[in-house]
Amino acid sequence: MSKHVGNVTNPFEMMEKYGADPVRMYMMTNSEPWDNLKFDPEGVDEMRRKLFGTLYNTYSFFALYANVDGFTYSEPDVPMNERPEIDRWILSSLHSLVKGVDRELTDYDPRVPVD
């Protein structure tokens, strides 16, 4: 894109159409900071669908079945040693993810994949 050539995309129009988070995520992951940005509005839409659509669908699935089952999260937590192995594995993976993301954000480099 070049302002001189006149082929720039207005970022505010993209944020209005797709939302700020998909635009931000697309710009962070599309190219290295030292490279020229190869901006494609369809790439922003793909980011919105793949990442944020998945998050939305996951929440919708949870909310649907939580409402059906009357889940309110007011019940006491099941002790860790009484949980099924798959639950302990998921929680372990979650904690590893949180630790890795925290490490990368502390280093101010969120582009690096988490181990």
Secondary structure, DSSP 8 states (H G I E B T S, - for coil): --TTTT----HHHHHHHH-HHHHHHHHHHHS-TTS-----HHHHHHHIIIIIHHHHHHHHHHHHHHHHHT--S-S----GGGS-HHHHHHHHHHHHHHHHHHHHHHTT-TTS---
